[in-house]
Every structure is written in C-alpha cells, then in structure tokens.
Amino acid sequence: MTDEQEQRAWVGDLIHDEDTDRRGIVADVRGGTTWMLRQEYGPDRWTSRRPDRLRVVRAREERLRAQDI
C-alpha cells in the first residue's frame, strides 16, 4: 500500500480537518467527492470536498480494536 492510500480518510476514520481545524469522524463519502464529517462527540456535522486536507488520526480498524480491549 502506498503512503497516499494509507493516509486517505474513509468512513469510520477519526480525522483532523486541516481546513476547519476540527477533529471528527468520517460518516459517509458521497459520490467520491464529498466527505460527510461529524464531531467525535456531539451532534455537529460538516462536509469537505478536500480529502487531501483530512489527516487520519486513527483508522477505523484501530478504533474498533481499541474498543475490544
């Protein structure tokens, strides 16, 4: 897997949105062009059309493994 593939944010990933300086979870990706984001805790939601600006803090798989412990 290349660095670009590893860093690409996808559904369930905990991310830091560099454009808005916010942390959240990728809730959905619509049409491969719009990333639907939600706060890690709370009801706030926003969108991004710049996946290159979404830095993955913790991938979904890592988050799920941590919950199992």
Residue frames as a rotation matrix with the C-alpha (Angstrom) as fourth column:
MET 1
0.583 0.812 0.000 0.00
0.812 -0.583 0.000 0.00
0.000 0.000 -1.000 0.00
THR 2
-0.243 -0.680 0.691 1.35
0.616 -0.659 -0.432 3.46
0.749 0.321 0.580 -0.84
ASP 3
-0.866 -0.127 -0.483 1.54
0.470 -0.535 -0.702 6.36
-0.170 -0.835 0.523 1.59
GLU 4
-0.798 0.603 -0.014 -1.29
-0.554 -0.724 0.410 8.09
0.237 0.335 0.912 -0.28
GLN 5
-0.104 0.784 -0.613 -3.59
-0.089 0.606 0.790 5.08
0.991 0.137 0.006 0.11
GLU 6
-0.386 -0.106 -0.917 -2.71
0.812 0.432 -0.392 4.70
0.438 -0.896 -0.080 3.79
GLN 7
-0.909 -0.081 -0.409 -3.46
0.305 -0.798 -0.520 8.34
-0.284 -0.597 0.750 4.54
ARG 8
-0.716 0.683 0.143 -6.72
-0.199 -0.397 0.896 8.64
0.669 0.613 0.420 2.61
ALA 9
-0.774 0.496 0.392 -9.60
-0.487 -0.073 -0.870 9.22
-0.404 -0.865 0.298 5.03
TRP 10
-0.643 0.626 -0.442 -12.55
-0.103 0.501 0.859 6.84
0.759 0.598 -0.257 4.75
VAL 11
0.316 0.914 0.255 -15.77
-0.463 -0.086 0.882 6.04
0.828 -0.397 0.396 6.59
GLY 12
0.874 0.120 -0.471 -15.21
0.332 0.560 0.759 5.41
0.355 -0.820 0.450 10.29
ASP 13
-0.111 -0.992 -0.063 -11.78
0.820 -0.056 -0.570 7.07
0.562 -0.115 0.819 10.44
LEU 14
0.652 0.115 -0.750 -11.03
0.588 -0.700 0.404 9.64
-0.479 -0.704 -0.524 13.13
ILE 15
0.117 -0.569 0.814 -9.61
0.895 -0.295 -0.334 12.65
0.430 0.768 0.475 11.27
HIS 16
-0.110 -0.132 -0.985 -8.31
0.475 -0.878 0.065 16.16
-0.873 -0.461 0.160 11.72
ASP 17
0.575 0.371 0.729 -9.76
0.817 -0.308 -0.487 18.54
0.044 0.876 -0.480 9.12
GLU 18
-0.408 -0.873 -0.267 -6.91
0.862 -0.465 0.204 20.92
-0.303 -0.147 0.942 8.39
ASP 19
-0.528 0.260 0.808 -9.21
0.447 -0.724 0.526 23.42
0.722 0.639 0.266 6.63
THR 20
0.419 0.795 0.438 -11.51
-0.064 -0.455 0.888 23.90
0.906 -0.400 -0.140 9.62
ASP 21
-0.603 -0.741 0.298 -9.03
-0.447 0.005 -0.894 22.89
0.661 -0.672 -0.334 12.35
ARG 22
0.214 0.746 0.631 -11.57
-0.975 0.207 0.086 20.39
-0.066 -0.633 0.771 13.71
ARG 23
-0.901 -0.425 0.087 -11.42
-0.428 0.903 -0.027 16.77
-0.067 -0.062 -0.996 14.71
GLY 24
0.088 0.991 0.100 -14.16
-0.913 0.121 -0.390 14.35
-0.398 -0.057 0.915 13.72
ILE 25
-0.390 -0.063 0.918 -15.26
0.083 0.991 0.103 11.05
-0.917 0.116 -0.382 12.23
VAL 26
-0.829 0.169 -0.533 -15.90
-0.556 -0.143 0.819 10.38
0.062 0.975 0.212 8.54
ALA 27
-0.276 0.836 0.474 -19.60
-0.409 0.345 -0.845 9.48
-0.870 -0.427 0.247 8.49
ASP 28
0.576 0.494 0.652 -20.05
0.436 0.489 -0.755 9.00
-0.692 0.719 0.066 4.73
VAL 29
-0.663 -0.647 -0.377 -18.42
-0.069 -0.450 0.891 9.62
-0.746 0.616 0.254 1.35
ARG 30
0.381 0.916 0.127 -20.90
0.197 0.054 -0.979 10.69
-0.903 0.398 -0.160 -1.31
GLY 31
0.991 0.117 0.061 -20.11
0.072 -0.097 -0.993 10.22
-0.110 0.988 -0.105 -4.94
GLY 32
0.347 -0.936 0.052 -16.41
0.938 0.347 -0.007 10.05
-0.011 0.052 0.999 -4.17
THR 33
-0.196 -0.398 0.896 -16.36
0.525 -0.814 -0.247 13.86
0.828 0.422 0.369 -3.97
THR 34
0.072 0.303 0.950 -17.95
-0.593 -0.753 0.285 14.90
0.802 -0.584 0.125 -0.68
TRP 35
-0.606 -0.332 -0.723 -16.81
0.403 0.655 -0.639 13.69
0.685 -0.679 -0.263 2.71
MET 36
0.440 0.796 0.415 -19.56
-0.194 -0.367 0.910 13.91
0.877 -0.481 -0.007 5.34
LEU 37
-0.587 -0.761 -0.278 -17.99
0.227 0.176 -0.958 14.52
0.777 -0.625 0.069 8.74
ARG 38
0.662 0.743 0.097 -19.32
0.083 -0.202 0.976 14.59
0.745 -0.638 -0.195 12.29
GLN 39
0.168 -0.567 0.806 -17.85
-0.898 -0.426 -0.112 15.59
0.407 -0.705 -0.581 15.61
GLU 40
-0.679 -0.466 -0.567 -16.13
-0.157 0.847 -0.507 12.85
0.717 -0.255 -0.649 17.55
TYR 41
-0.598 0.569 -0.565 -18.60
0.785 0.272 -0.557 13.63
-0.163 -0.776 -0.609 20.35
GLY 42
-0.438 0.523 -0.731 -21.74
-0.031 -0.821 -0.569 15.68
-0.899 -0.227 0.375 19.83
PRO 43
0.330 0.804 0.494 -24.19
0.508 0.290 -0.811 16.47
-0.796 0.519 -0.313 17.06
ASP 44
0.308 -0.195 -0.931 -22.22
-0.528 -0.849 0.004 18.92
-0.792 0.491 -0.364 14.89
ARG 45
0.322 -0.169 0.931 -21.72
0.691 0.715 -0.110 17.94
-0.647 0.679 0.347 11.23
TRP 46
0.318 -0.235 -0.919 -19.87
-0.565 -0.825 0.016 19.43
-0.762 0.514 -0.395 8.27
THR 47
0.896 0.005 0.443 -18.61
0.331 0.658 -0.676 18.46
-0.295 0.753 0.588 4.81
SER 48
0.033 -0.911 -0.411 -15.31
-0.364 -0.394 0.844 18.51
-0.931 0.122 -0.344 2.98
ARG 49
0.986 0.169 -0.002 -14.50
-0.055 0.312 -0.949 18.29
-0.160 0.935 0.317 -0.69
ARG 50
0.359 -0.932 -0.055 -10.79
-0.754 -0.255 -0.605 18.20
0.550 0.259 -0.794 0.08
PRO 51
0.982 0.052 -0.182 -9.87
0.050 0.857 0.513 14.67
0.182 -0.513 0.839 1.24
ASP 52
0.189 -0.982 0.004 -6.21
0.549 0.102 -0.830 15.64
0.814 0.159 0.558 0.91
ARG 53
-0.349 -0.255 0.902 -6.78
-0.449 -0.799 -0.400 18.03
0.823 -0.544 0.165 3.85
LEU 54
0.732 0.587 0.346 -8.25
-0.619 0.360 0.698 15.30
0.285 -0.725 0.627 6.10
ARG 55
-0.376 -0.922 -0.092 -5.40
-0.707 0.349 -0.615 13.85
0.599 -0.166 -0.783 8.15
VAL 56
0.498 0.530 -0.686 -6.18
-0.022 0.798 0.602 10.41
0.867 -0.285 0.409 9.57
VAL 57
0.018 -0.401 0.916 -5.61
-0.957 -0.271 -0.100 10.43
0.289 -0.875 -0.389 13.33
ARG 58
-0.635 -0.138 0.760 -6.79
-0.425 0.884 -0.195 6.85
-0.645 -0.447 -0.620 13.86
ALA 59
-0.733 0.338 -0.590 -8.14
-0.489 0.342 0.803 4.47
0.473 0.877 -0.085 11.23
ARG 60
0.261 0.956 0.133 -11.50
-0.867 0.172 0.467 2.78
0.424 -0.238 0.874 11.80
GLU 61
0.461 -0.120 -0.879 -9.86
0.091 0.992 -0.088 -0.63
0.883 -0.039 0.468 12.27
GLU 62
-0.637 -0.762 -0.113 -7.59
0.253 -0.068 -0.965 0.73
0.728 -0.644 0.236 15.02
ARG 63
-0.527 0.531 0.663 -10.54
-0.785 -0.603 -0.142 2.40
0.325 -0.596 0.735 16.77
LEU 64
0.527 0.791 -0.310 -12.53
-0.632 0.609 0.479 -0.85
0.568 -0.057 0.821 16.72
ARG 65
0.097 -0.588 -0.803 -9.60
0.369 0.770 -0.520 -2.89
0.924 -0.246 0.292 18.07
ALA 66
-0.818 -0.439 0.373 -9.14
-0.115 -0.510 -0.853 -0.38
0.564 -0.740 0.366 20.90
GLN 67
-0.092 0.883 0.461 -12.80
-0.934 -0.237 0.268 -0.78
0.346 -0.406 0.846 21.90
ASP 68
0.554 0.295 -0.778 -12.41
-0.199 0.955 0.220 -4.56
0.808 0.033 0.588 22.14
ILE 69
-0.454 -0.841 -0.296 -9.70
0.152 0.254 -0.955 -4.29
0.878 -0.478 0.013 24.76
